[in-house]
């Protein structure tokens, strides 16, 4: 698997984004035809227990109480990451998107087959915040712990950018 794309975002339209940690986009982390069970197995084995199967909300939002990993288990979509002035990315089955707490995200468009597996580090659950972020949220985002291992297993980029942050 090639190294992930590293995406950094500044404050945008009430989305605080993370002050230190970048989002990571892993292209082809699993075989495109493998389906949701392959994503769930990968995440669970890496210490990111899968929590749900669904899509992505079509409004800007972020999580202040959890880091989130999105495993694209079917179809494809365009997502806007980082808030209104963020970056649009196209994702397809097999891709994995790691969003540090505070990272704004929303669905722009999707195929009918679009399916996501969502996971969080142990003990974290996603709140749905639409902004603007409060001072308490920003402090929580900056201090939120994360596993030593990234959601796709041992990964030099995750270790360098997340574990050394």
C-alpha positions in Angstrom: 0.0 0.0 0.0 1.4 3.4 -0.9 1.8 6.0 1.9 -1.4 8.0 2.6 -2.1 11.4 1.4 -1.6 14.0 4.2 -4.2 16.7 4.4 -4.0 19.7 6.8 -6.7 22.2 7.4 -7.0 25.6 9.1 -10.2 26.9 10.9 -13.0 27.0 8.3 -16.6 28.1 8.6 -16.9 27.0 12.3 -15.1 23.8 11.7 -12.1 23.9 14.1 -10.1 21.1 12.4 -7.3 19.6 14.5 -4.6 22.0 15.7 -1.7 19.4 15.1 -2.9 16.2 13.5 -3.5 15.9 9.8 -6.2 13.8 8.1 -4.8 10.8 6.3 -6.3 9.3 3.1 -5.2 5.7 2.3 -6.0 4.8 -1.3 -6.7 1.1 -1.8 -6.2 0.0 1.8 -8.3 -3.1 1.1 -9.4 -4.7 -2.1 -12.3 -2.7 -3.6 -14.6 -5.8 -3.9 -13.8 -7.0 -0.3 -16.9 -5.3 1.2 -17.6 -4.0 4.7 -16.5 -7.1 6.6 -12.9 -6.6 5.4 -12.9 -3.0 6.6 -14.3 -4.0 9.9 -11.7 -6.8 10.4 -8.8 -4.4 9.5 -10.0 -1.7 11.9 -10.7 -4.2 14.7 -7.3 -5.8 14.3 -5.6 -2.4 14.5 -7.4 -1.3 17.7 -10.1 0.8 16.1 -13.4 -1.0 16.9 -15.9 -0.6 14.1 -19.1 1.1 15.2 -21.4 1.5 12.3 -22.2 1.0 8.6 -23.9 3.9 6.7 -23.0 7.0 4.6 -21.7 10.4 5.5 -23.9 13.4 6.4 -24.5 15.9 3.7 -23.9 18.9 6.0 -20.7 20.2 7.5 -19.9 18.6 10.9 -17.1 17.5 13.1 -16.6 15.4 16.2 -15.0 16.9 19.3 -15.0 13.7 21.4 -13.6 11.2 18.9 -11.1 10.6 16.1 -12.9 8.9 13.3 -11.9 6.5 10.5 -14.1 6.0 7.5 -13.7 2.9 5.5 -15.2 3.1 2.0 -16.8 -0.3 1.7 -18.8 0.2 -1.4 -19.4 2.7 -4.3 -17.7 6.0 -4.3 -18.3 9.6 -3.3 -16.9 13.1 -3.2 -16.3 14.4 0.3 -15.5 17.9 1.4 -12.9 17.7 4.2 -11.8 20.6 6.4 -15.0 22.7 6.3 -16.3 25.1 3.6 -12.8 26.2 2.5 -11.3 22.7 2.8 -10.5 20.2 0.1 -12.9 18.0 -2.0 -11.6 14.4 -2.3 -13.0 11.6 -4.3 -13.0 8.2 -2.5 -13.8 4.8 -3.8 -14.3 1.3 -2.4 -11.2 0.2 -0.6 -10.1 3.6 0.5 -9.8 4.6 4.2 -10.0 8.2 5.5 -8.6 9.0 9.0 -10.1 12.2 10.5 -8.6 13.6 13.6 -11.1 15.1 16.1 -12.3 18.5 14.9 -11.9 17.8 11.2 -14.9 19.1 9.3 -16.4 16.8 6.7 -19.5 16.4 4.6 -20.8 14.5 1.6 -21.0 16.3 -1.7 -22.2 13.5 -3.9 -22.2 9.7 -3.9 -23.1 6.7 -6.0 -26.1 4.6 -5.0 -23.8 1.9 -3.7 -21.8 4.2 -1.4 -21.3 2.5 2.0 -19.0 3.5 4.8 -17.7 1.6 7.8 -17.1 4.0 10.7 -14.7 3.3 13.6 -13.3 5.2 16.6 -10.5 4.5 19.1 -11.6 2.5 22.2 -13.7 4.5 24.7 -14.5 7.3 22.2 -17.9 7.9 20.5 -18.7 10.6 18.0 -20.7 13.6 18.9 -22.2 15.5 15.9 -21.1 19.2 16.1 -22.0 21.7 13.4 -20.0 24.6 14.7 -18.8 27.0 15.7 -16.5 25.2 18.1 -16.5 26.3 21.7 -13.3 26.8 23.7 -14.1 23.6 25.7 -14.5 21.6 22.4 -11.2 23.0 21.1 -9.4 22.0 24.3 -11.0 18.5 24.2 -10.0 18.1 20.6 -6.4 19.0 21.3 -6.1 16.6 24.2 -8.0 13.6 22.9 -5.8 10.4 23.0 -5.4 8.0 20.1 -4.1 4.4 19.6 -0.4 3.7 19.0 -1.4 1.9 15.8 -3.3 3.6 13.0 -6.5 2.1 11.6 -4.8 0.3 8.8 -2.2 -1.4 10.9 1.5 -0.4 11.4 2.1 2.7 9.3 5.2 4.9 9.3 3.2 8.0 8.3 0.7 7.6 11.1 3.5 7.0 13.6 5.5 10.0 12.4 2.6 12.5 12.1 0.3 11.3 14.9 2.4 9.6 17.5 5.1 12.2 17.5 2.7 15.2 17.5 
